[in-house]
Amino acid sequence: MNIVKNINDLKIDILRNKNVGTFSWFLHRITGLLLVFYICLHLCVLGSDSLFGKGTFDLLMGQFKITLFKLMEIGLIGTVAFHLLNGLRVIFADFLALTRSQKILFWAVALLLVAIIAVTFIVYFYV
């Protein structure tokens, strides 16, 4: 029951504080959870030979060559890039006394993120 209350409190906080900082904070938490989930899956794939028998790793690697997984890898790079850049934005805002520039810093992060995803897309599909 406590989890449901926490989720409702989070929803109320987000609706009350409709600003870039709250949105960025929420996305940072979501990308952190996604990265933890990815790391768990990654470790399972790396250990698949010892868990499920010889040749499983090669079988899985063959499955990852389809276009869907390439798009998911671009999403992973976008998730890592956002989490990294937003973490740097928070560090700059906190330690360099740039708290009044939060909105500008967030849009700089968003612009860099779009550039990183565009370059990744080009490299994955055209190079």
Accessible surface in RSA format (square Angstrom, percent):
REM  Atomic radii and reference values for relative SASA: ProtOr
REM  Chains: A
REM  Algorithm: Lee & Richards
REM  Probe-radius: 1.40
REM  Slices: 20
REM RES _ NUM      All-atoms   Total-Side   Main-Chain    Non-polar    All polar
REM                ABS   REL    ABS   REL    ABS   REL    ABS   REL    ABS   REL
RES MET A   1   199.62 103.4 157.02 103.9  42.60 101.4 130.12 110.6  69.50  92.1
RES ASN A   2   103.46  71.3  95.53  92.3   7.93  19.1  35.59  85.6  67.87  65.6
RES ILE A   3   128.64  73.2 128.19  95.5   0.46   1.1 128.53  92.6   0.12   0.3
RES VAL A   4    87.35  57.5  87.19  78.9   0.16   0.4  87.35  75.9   0.00   0.0
RES LYS A   5   122.32  59.7 118.26  72.6   4.06   9.7  92.49  83.2  29.83  31.8
RES ASN A   6    82.15  56.7  76.17  73.6   5.98  14.4  24.09  58.0  58.06  56.1
RES ILE A   7   102.79  58.5 101.45  75.6   1.33   3.2 102.25  73.6   0.53   1.4
RES ASN A   8    64.64  44.6  64.63  62.5   0.01   0.0  15.71  37.8  48.93  47.3
RES ASP A   9    56.08  39.3  54.43  54.2   1.65   3.9  23.59  55.5  32.48  32.4
RES LEU A  10    53.80  30.0  51.11  36.6   2.68   6.7  53.58  37.6   0.22   0.6
RES LYS A  11   119.89  58.5 115.29  70.7   4.60  11.0  68.40  61.6  51.49  54.9
RES ILE A  12    77.27  44.0  75.84  56.5   1.43   3.4  76.92  55.4   0.35   1.0
RES ASP A  13    67.44  47.2  67.41  67.1   0.03   0.1  11.71  27.6  55.73  55.6
RES ILE A  14    47.79  27.2  46.96  35.0   0.83   2.0  46.96  33.8   0.83   2.2
RES LEU A  15   107.69  60.0  98.36  70.4   9.33  23.5  98.66  69.3   9.03  24.3
RES ARG A  16   180.53  75.8 147.21  75.0  33.32  79.3  60.26  82.4 120.27  72.9
RES ASN A  17    71.66  49.4  67.29  65.0   4.37  10.5   8.29  19.9  63.37  61.3
RES LYS A  18   165.59  80.8 125.87  77.2  39.72  94.6  78.94  71.0  86.65  92.3
RES ASN A  19    86.50  59.7  71.01  68.6  15.49  37.3  41.57 100.1  44.93  43.4
RES VAL A  20    24.60  16.2  20.97  19.0   3.63   8.8  22.90  19.9   1.70   4.6
RES GLY A  21    28.45  35.1   0.00   N/A  28.45  35.1  20.91  57.4   7.54  16.9
RES THR A  22    23.64  16.8  17.91  18.2   5.74  13.7  11.83  15.9  11.82  17.9
RES PHE A  23   108.15  54.1 104.99  65.0   3.16   8.2 107.58  65.2   0.57   1.6
RES SER A  24     0.00   0.0   0.00   0.0   0.00   0.0   0.00   0.0   0.00   0.0
RES TRP A  25   101.78  40.8  97.69  47.3   4.09   9.6  91.00  48.5  10.78  17.5
RES PHE A  26    62.01  31.0  62.01  38.4   0.00   0.0  62.01  37.6   0.00   0.0
RES LEU A  27    52.15  29.0  52.15  37.3   0.00   0.0  52.15  36.6   0.00   0.0
RES HIS A  28    32.86  18.0  32.55  22.6   0.31   0.8  14.19  14.6  18.67  21.7
RES ARG A  29   118.04  49.6 113.43  57.8   4.60  11.0  48.13  65.8  69.91  42.4
RES ILE A  30    65.34  37.2  65.26  48.6   0.09   0.2  65.26  47.0   0.09   0.2
RES THR A  31    13.15   9.4  13.15  13.3   0.00   0.0  13.15  17.7   0.00   0.0
RES GLY A  32    16.77  20.7   0.00   N/A  16.77  20.7  15.81  43.4   0.96   2.1
RES LEU A  33   121.92  67.9 115.98  83.0   5.93  14.9 116.32  81.7   5.60  15.1
RES LEU A  34    91.55  51.0  87.96  62.9   3.59   9.0  88.76  62.3   2.79   7.5
RES LEU A  35    28.94  16.1  28.94  20.7   0.00   0.0  28.94  20.3   0.00   0.0
RES VAL A  36    92.58  60.9  91.51  82.8   1.07   2.6  92.29  80.2   0.30   0.8
RES PHE A  37   126.95  63.5 123.34  76.4   3.61   9.4 126.90  76.9   0.04   0.1
RES TYR A  38    80.98  37.8  80.36  45.7   0.62   1.6  59.66  44.8  21.31  26.3
RES ILE A  39    94.11  53.6  94.11  70.1   0.00   0.0  94.11  67.8   0.00   0.0
RES CYS A  40    70.15  53.1  66.80  74.5   3.35   7.9  24.12  61.1  46.03  49.6
RES LEU A  41    89.96  50.1  89.72  64.2   0.24   0.6  89.82  63.1   0.13   0.4
RES HIS A  42    74.46  40.7  71.08  49.4   3.38   8.6  47.48  48.9  26.98  31.4
RES LEU A  43   110.35  61.5 101.75  72.8   8.60  21.6 102.15  71.7   8.20  22.1
RES CYS A  44    67.33  50.9  63.64  71.0   3.69   8.7  17.39  44.1  49.94  53.9
RES VAL A  45    28.18  18.5  27.54  24.9   0.64   1.6  28.18  24.5   0.00   0.0
RES LEU A  46    98.45  54.8  75.69  54.2  22.76  57.2  75.89  53.3  22.56  60.7
RES GLY A  47    22.53  27.8   0.00   N/A  22.53  27.8  22.24  61.0   0.29   0.7
RES SER A  48     0.58   0.5   0.58   0.8   0.00   0.0   0.58   1.2   0.00   0.0
RES ASP A  49    61.92  43.4  54.98  54.7   6.94  16.4  24.42  57.5  37.50  37.4
RES SER A  50   104.09  88.0  63.96  85.4  40.13  92.4  57.65 122.8  46.44  65.1
RES LEU A  51   114.62  63.8  84.73  60.6  29.89  75.1  86.32  60.6  28.29  76.1
RES PHE A  52   144.64  72.4 110.94  68.7  33.70  87.7 119.16  72.2  25.48  72.9
RES GLY A  53    34.87  43.0   0.00   N/A  34.87  43.0  32.35  88.8   2.52   5.6
RES LYS A  54   204.07  99.6 167.62 102.8  36.45  86.8 112.95 101.7  91.12  97.1
RES GLY A  55    33.74  41.6   0.00   N/A  33.74  41.6  26.51  72.8   7.23  16.2
RES THR A  56    28.41  20.2  25.17  25.5   3.24   7.7  19.19  25.8   9.22  13.9
RES PHE A  57    58.66  29.3  58.66  36.3   0.00   0.0  58.66  35.6   0.00   0.0
RES ASP A  58   105.35  73.8  94.78  94.3  10.57  25.0  31.84  74.9  73.52  73.3
RES LEU A  59   118.24  65.8 111.01  79.4   7.23  18.2 116.67  81.9   1.57   4.2
RES LEU A  60    51.24  28.5  51.24  36.7   0.00   0.0  51.24  36.0   0.00   0.0
RES MET A  61    71.74  37.2  69.32  45.9   2.41   5.7  39.16  33.3  32.58  43.2
RES GLY A  62    39.94  49.3   0.00   N/A  39.94  49.3  26.24  72.0  13.71  30.7
RES GLN A  63    97.60  54.6  95.88  70.1   1.72   4.1  23.17  49.3  74.43  56.5
RES PHE A  64    55.60  27.8  48.74  30.2   6.87  17.9  48.83  29.6   6.78  19.4
RES LYS A  65   157.97  77.1 140.55  86.2  17.42  41.5  87.32  78.6  70.66  75.3
RES ILE A  66    91.91  52.3  85.50  63.7   6.41  15.4  91.91  66.2   0.00   0.0
RES THR A  67    81.85  58.2  77.63  78.7   4.22  10.1  42.11  56.6  39.74  60.1
RES LEU A  68   106.46  59.3 101.29  72.5   5.17  13.0 103.28  72.5   3.18   8.6
RES PHE A  69    54.84  27.4  54.77  33.9   0.07   0.2  54.77  33.2   0.07   0.2
RES LYS A  70    74.00  36.1  73.93  45.4   0.07   0.2  30.00  27.0  44.00  46.9
RES LEU A  71    87.31  48.6  78.89  56.4   8.42  21.2  79.17  55.6   8.14  21.9
RES MET A  72   109.12  56.5  96.08  63.6  13.04  31.0  95.34  81.1  13.78  18.3
RES GLU A  73    71.00  40.8  70.09  53.0   0.91   2.2  21.63  41.8  49.37  40.3
RES ILE A  74    13.80   7.9  13.60  10.1   0.20   0.5  13.60   9.8   0.20   0.5
RES GLY A  75    38.88  47.9   0.00   N/A  38.88  47.9  36.36  99.8   2.52   5.6
RES LEU A  76    42.45  23.6  37.14  26.6   5.31  13.4  41.06  28.8   1.39   3.7
RES ILE A  77    56.70  32.3  55.18  41.1   1.52   3.7  56.29  40.5   0.41   1.1
RES GLY A  78     6.08   7.5   0.00   N/A   6.08   7.5   5.19  14.2   0.89   2.0
RES THR A  79    25.10  17.9  20.51  20.8   4.59  10.9   5.48   7.4  19.61  29.7
RES VAL A  80    69.73  45.9  69.21  62.7   0.53   1.3  69.21  60.1   0.53   1.4
RES ALA A  81     7.81   7.2   4.91   7.6   2.90   6.6   7.64  10.8   0.17   0.5
RES PHE A  82    14.06   7.0  14.06   8.7   0.00   0.0  14.06   8.5   0.00   0.0
RES HIS A  83    49.10  26.8  47.53  33.0   1.57   4.0  25.25  26.0  23.85  27.7
RES LEU A  84   105.36  58.7  96.70  69.2   8.66  21.8 103.82  72.9   1.54   4.1
RES LEU A  85    22.96  12.8  21.66  15.5   1.30   3.3  21.69  15.2   1.27   3.4
RES ASN A  86     0.90   0.6   0.90   0.9   0.00   0.0   0.00   0.0   0.90   0.9
RES GLY A  87    18.32  22.6   0.00   N/A  18.32  22.6  17.68  48.5   0.64   1.4
RES LEU A  88    72.03  40.1  71.41  51.1   0.62   1.6  71.41  50.2   0.62   1.7
RES ARG A  89    11.53   4.8   8.54   4.4   2.99   7.1   3.39   4.6   8.14   4.9
RES VAL A  90    59.97  39.5  59.12  53.5   0.85   2.0  59.97  52.1   0.00   0.0
RES ILE A  91    84.93  48.3  84.38  62.9   0.55   1.3  84.93  61.2   0.00   0.0
RES PHE A  92    87.69  43.9  87.69  54.3   0.00   0.0  87.69  53.2   0.00   0.0
RES ALA A  93     0.35   0.3   0.35   0.5   0.00   0.0   0.35   0.5   0.00   0.0
RES ASP A  94    89.40  62.6  62.42  62.1  26.98  63.8  15.84  37.3  73.56  73.4
RES PHE A  95   161.41  80.8 132.30  81.9  29.11  75.7 135.41  82.1  26.00  74.4
RES LEU A  96   106.53  59.3  88.00  63.0  18.52  46.6  93.35  65.6  13.17  35.5
RES ALA A  97    90.71  83.4  62.17  95.9  28.54  64.9  68.26  96.1  22.45  59.5
RES LEU A  98    62.99  35.1  61.16  43.8   1.84   4.6  62.99  44.2   0.00   0.0
RES THR A  99    78.78  56.0  69.29  70.2   9.49  22.6  45.80  61.5  32.98  49.9
RES ARG A 100   237.66  99.8 199.89 101.9  37.77  89.9  79.76 109.0 157.90  95.7
RES SER A 101    34.32  29.0  33.12  44.2   1.20   2.8   8.28  17.6  26.04  36.5
RES GLN A 102    54.31  30.4  54.04  39.5   0.26   0.6  25.64  54.6  28.67  21.7
RES LYS A 103   129.41  63.1 127.66  78.3   1.74   4.1  69.90  62.9  59.51  63.4
RES ILE A 104   129.08  73.5 124.76  92.9   4.32  10.4 127.67  91.9   1.41   3.8
RES LEU A 105    34.47  19.2  34.04  24.4   0.44   1.1  34.04  23.9   0.44   1.2
RES PHE A 106    12.34   6.2  12.34   7.6   0.00   0.0  12.34   7.5   0.00   0.0
RES TRP A 107   146.72  58.9 142.53  69.0   4.19   9.8 134.03  71.5  12.69  20.6
RES ALA A 108    46.69  42.9  39.28  60.6   7.41  16.9  45.20  63.6   1.50   4.0
RES VAL A 109     9.54   6.3   9.47   8.6   0.07   0.2   9.47   8.2   0.07   0.2
RES ALA A 110    25.12  23.1  22.95  35.4   2.17   4.9  24.99  35.2   0.13   0.3
RES LEU A 111   132.77  73.9 129.03  92.3   3.74   9.4 131.77  92.5   1.00   2.7
RES LEU A 112    93.68  52.2  93.09  66.6   0.59   1.5  93.68  65.8   0.00   0.0
RES LEU A 113    32.05  17.9  32.05  22.9   0.00   0.0  32.05  22.5   0.00   0.0
RES VAL A 114    99.50  65.5  97.34  88.1   2.16   5.2  98.70  85.8   0.81   2.2
RES ALA A 115    50.30  46.3  42.88  66.2   7.42  16.9  50.12  70.6   0.18   0.5
RES ILE A 116    59.64  33.9  56.13  41.8   3.51   8.5  59.30  42.7   0.34   0.9
RES ILE A 117    62.89  35.8  62.81  46.8   0.08   0.2  62.89  45.3   0.00   0.0
RES ALA A 118    47.33  43.5  39.80  61.4   7.53  17.1  46.86  66.0   0.46   1.2
RES VAL A 119    91.63  60.3  91.03  82.4   0.60   1.4  91.63  79.6   0.00   0.0
RES THR A 120    14.57  10.4  11.14  11.3   3.42   8.2   5.91   7.9   8.66  13.1
RES PHE A 121    83.82  41.9  83.82  51.9   0.00   0.0  83.82  50.8   0.00   0.0
RES ILE A 122    90.22  51.3  90.22  67.2   0.00   0.0  90.22  65.0   0.00   0.0
RES VAL A 123    74.25  48.9  69.28  62.7   4.98  12.0  69.28  60.2   4.98  13.5
RES TYR A 124    65.91  30.8  50.00  28.4  15.91  41.4  34.77  26.1  31.13  38.4
RES PHE A 125    65.35  32.7  36.12  22.4  29.23  76.1  40.35  24.5  25.00  71.5
RES TYR A 126   164.66  76.9 128.46  73.1  36.20  94.2  92.45  69.5  72.21  89.0
RES VAL A 127   145.11  95.5  84.91  76.9  60.20 145.1 111.05  96.5  34.06  92.4
END  Absolute sums over single chains surface
CHAIN  1 A     9541.3       8430.5       1110.7       7117.5       2423.8
END  Absolute sums over all chains
TOTAL          9541.3       8430.5       1110.7       7117.5       2423.8
